[in-house]
Amino acid sequence: MSESMTGEGILGADALAGNSEEEEQAATESAVDPDLSYDEQFYPARPKALRPVARRRQYLATRPSFEFDGRNAAYVEWLRNQAMLGDANVLARQLSGQASMWQNAYAHPNPRAAVEKAPVWFTAYPLSFITKPGQSFLAALGDQDMWDAFREIGIRAIHTGPVKLAGGISGWLQTPSVDGHFDRISMAIDPVFGDEDEFRSMCQVAADHGGTIIDDIVPGHTGKGADFRLAEMNFRDYPGIYHMVDIPEEDWHLLPDVPEGQDSVNLSPESEQSLQKAGYIIGRLQRVIFYEPGVKETNWSATRPVVDTTGKTRRWVYLHYFKAGQPSINWLDPTFAGMRLVVGDALHSLVDLGTGALRLDANGFLGVEKSAEEQPGWSEGHPLSQAANQLIGSMIRKVGGFSFQELNLTIDDIKATSESGPDLSYDFITRPAYHYALVTADTEFLRLTLRLSMEIGVDQAALVHALQNHDELTYELMHFAAGHRDEMFELNGQELTGAQVAEHVQQTMRERLTGPNAPYNSLFTTNGIACTSVSFIMAALGIQDPAAITPEQESQVLDVHILLSMYNALQPGVFALSGWDLAGITVLDRSSVEELIAQGDTRWINRGAHDIMGISPDATTSSAGMPRAHSLYGPLPEQLQDENSFARRLQKILAVREENGIATGKLLDVPEVSHRGLLVLVIELGDGALAVTVLNFSGQDISGSIQSTHLPPGADVQDLFSGEPVGHVDDLHSFFLDLPAYQGTTLLLTTEDDGDGPGTPM
């Protein structure tokens, strides 16, 4: 552990045992900074005294000169002062009983309010963001020039990605993250990304530009930090944070040996079954995420022998939905320690650092329950997950923020979550479908998923429609592959079960996007394809060697990238894109990240370092060490000088979206089309007008009829991009449109005015 690592005590009635009431009160009061600058835009009419404000304690400790031992009081105290549970305690005591906690409605999600605050997001990834020499990631995200460029383009929010300390603690030392900083161990900012002052400054710069900062919390798990080490030592209510079971010594023979140099070992299916039969654990779950033979075969691991604070040696079995270094949080332990930790982390980001919103990571795995004999444990779609999401989302709204969840669920589960939990959900409904539409030049499956979403009652405005993020291009298709696997669907003139639909789509994507057709992309376990937006487009266009790409092919890649941007932006909801999109980044060569992908996590090839502002042209890596990837489009300052660049063309799309209120509109219809490559979306705008987004996912120019019962006969049709008239809606509720290959547009319908003035919007 570095000497600069910060942390605080622990939570609970006995949390500060050994400290006097006066010391405890002083610690709490000293954490409050009355001069905290808070994001003005979220509380424009509220007196400053009623804004929620809190600070966690600041603790700086030097490395103690003792060996690791659970009976060592100095070591235990050192861990306590770094535990997230302690920070949660300090924050909670400052906010409890304050009038500022009752100023916002919180019971129900409010997606349109969230979209209005932050309609277009830039999704950052700390490990891959190239900065100026000596500049931190957070300082770079608070750069005035970058925000000037963002405002010019139309980007209104930054999702920072995880920037707090992550990984684990072994003895006195901090160990590195095992999952891109999603294995959080502290509320402190990781010094590799910056510090809290830089974070607050970033929030202020964003607010000055009419923008918002979106942070991450992880309700599903932590890393193996101070909280987990204290749990291993059975210290107070720390074991209650996790799904941990203390195995008596007489049954240690059921546990595998832990290899030298490791602190735990994954259970084999046989060990898992033995412990289940002995009544200790619920056994296998519905699926094993990150499954890898010999590495992770179950969701359970056993710890090494650990000496606790009483001198007793213990071994535990603990649950981890993801990697062994990410122990799962228990949301229904009698101590409610896990719940307190997560809520405290959320409040720290919102009321201490000053963010406006939070992403909930791994929030669908918050409940686990024993099932019938010989059946896997119930771990997905559990009511406890819904209840926990309601609690988290409500607390965030209670202090004036909003939240979104990024978890691949069935459409039914997304609908259920939208009724009580986060305000927004990631669009895993149509994301794989629009990729499939491009690969096949056929929008039938995309139209099917959009219609299913409408039938089930999912509001498109409550979804985050995204291009690339730090993960793979997922094609799990949970709605078809899991929730409705036996239901019949029609696709390509055939009646197929949901499972058959999913397998057909997945196999088509695998064949077209990886292997001999696109050797630069990779499969990512069973979840999808590791690729960037650009490398996906290259594969869809049949480009086998990115190094030999021609100017004509580069131009076509750009056209398709703009088409995909149109799909995501010219419909209701949030539009999100990344630095990999803005700069047109290709995938890394596998050899450059060989160590990172050694255990099967191929996503590192799509996380190449990028310099969107062109501030470090000679840098070969990010400050975190990620290799620099090739950029097709160049940095934003250069793009903004070229009217045909990705950034300038994106600017036009976002201007049409903003000026016409498309983001907060309502999707009315996804009609049949006259050509399989066409997609038509009929949208009701906020003022009652009708807009029609038309996209050509094929490589052919299309002349076809656009028809929907929602189109009123006699209405004038105007292209919102060119401003030119297109025609009129005929008595069959249709009009004619020419659309070049890989192009799109949005059209406004107006009625003729009786006078000489312009038409009236429908």
Disulfide bonds with the S-S distance in Angstrom:
none
